[in-house]
């Protein structure tokens, strides 16, 4: 027979009691598009999209960097968050 230890509500930590460094709130329902210059950055964005805390967010990675972002949004509405990767190799949030 399998026995399960049951914890009373006094023993179970509430999310409110967790230290701020240990609790990361889930992202809200937003649209995020990253314009990457390297395949490694695009892979990191796709990996982040699989995180359970981003379940409500719509996250996509496109290649082309800043130039692709400017071209894409020159004639259509922008998403909530755009992350263009510049030539220097780091990301900036717009």
C-alpha positions as CSV (number, residue, x, y, z in Angstrom):
1,X,0.0,0.0,0.0
2,X,1.2,3.5,-0.9
3,X,1.0,6.0,1.9
4,X,1.0,9.7,1.1
5,X,2.0,12.3,3.6
6,X,-0.6,14.9,3.9
7,X,0.3,18.4,4.9
8,X,-2.1,20.6,6.8
9,X,-2.8,24.0,5.4
10,X,-0.5,25.4,8.0
11,X,2.4,23.4,6.6
12,X,1.8,24.2,2.9
13,X,3.5,27.5,1.8
14,X,1.1,29.9,0.1
15,X,2.3,31.7,-3.0
16,X,2.0,34.9,-1.0
17,X,4.5,33.6,1.6
18,X,7.2,32.7,-0.9
19,X,10.1,35.1,-1.0
20,X,10.0,37.5,-4.0
21,X,13.2,36.0,-5.4
22,X,11.6,32.5,-5.6
23,X,8.3,33.4,-7.2
24,X,8.0,34.5,-10.8
25,X,4.5,35.6,-11.8
26,X,3.1,34.3,-15.1
27,X,3.2,36.6,-18.1
28,X,-0.2,38.2,-19.0
29,X,-1.9,37.6,-22.4
30,X,0.4,39.6,-24.6
31,X,1.8,39.4,-28.1
32,X,5.6,39.4,-28.3
33,X,7.7,39.2,-31.5
34,X,11.5,38.9,-31.4
35,X,13.5,39.8,-34.5
36,X,16.8,37.9,-34.2
37,X,20.0,38.0,-36.1
38,X,21.4,34.6,-34.9
39,X,19.9,31.2,-34.8
40,X,21.0,30.8,-31.2
41,X,18.9,33.8,-30.2
42,X,15.9,32.5,-32.1
43,X,16.3,29.1,-30.4
44,X,16.4,30.8,-27.0
45,X,13.2,32.7,-27.7
46,X,11.5,29.5,-28.9
47,X,12.7,27.7,-25.7
48,X,11.3,30.6,-23.6
49,X,8.0,30.3,-25.4
50,X,7.6,26.7,-24.0
51,X,7.9,27.9,-20.4
52,X,4.7,27.4,-18.5
53,X,4.8,31.0,-17.2
54,X,4.4,32.2,-20.8
55,X,1.4,30.0,-21.5
56,X,-0.9,33.0,-22.1
57,X,1.7,35.0,-24.1
58,X,1.9,34.6,-27.9
59,X,5.7,34.6,-28.6
60,X,7.3,34.3,-32.0
61,X,10.8,34.6,-33.3
62,X,11.7,35.9,-36.7
63,X,15.1,36.4,-38.3
64,X,16.3,39.7,-39.6
65,X,17.0,41.9,-36.6
66,X,16.1,45.6,-36.5
67,X,15.8,46.0,-40.2
68,X,13.2,43.2,-40.4
69,X,11.3,44.7,-37.6
70,X,11.2,48.1,-39.3
71,X,10.1,46.6,-42.6
72,X,7.5,44.4,-41.0
73,X,5.8,47.2,-38.9
74,X,6.1,50.0,-41.5
75,X,2.6,49.2,-42.7
76,X,0.9,47.1,-40.1
77,X,0.1,47.4,-36.4
78,X,2.7,46.4,-33.8
79,X,2.3,43.7,-31.2
80,X,2.4,44.5,-27.4
81,X,6.2,43.9,-27.2
82,X,8.9,43.9,-29.9
83,X,12.4,42.6,-29.2
84,X,14.8,43.6,-32.0
85,X,18.3,42.2,-31.9
86,X,20.9,44.6,-33.1
87,X,24.1,44.0,-34.9
88,X,26.2,44.2,-31.7
89,X,24.5,41.0,-30.5
90,X,22.3,42.0,-27.6
91,X,18.6,42.4,-27.4
92,X,16.7,45.6,-26.6
93,X,13.0,45.9,-25.7
94,X,10.9,48.5,-27.5
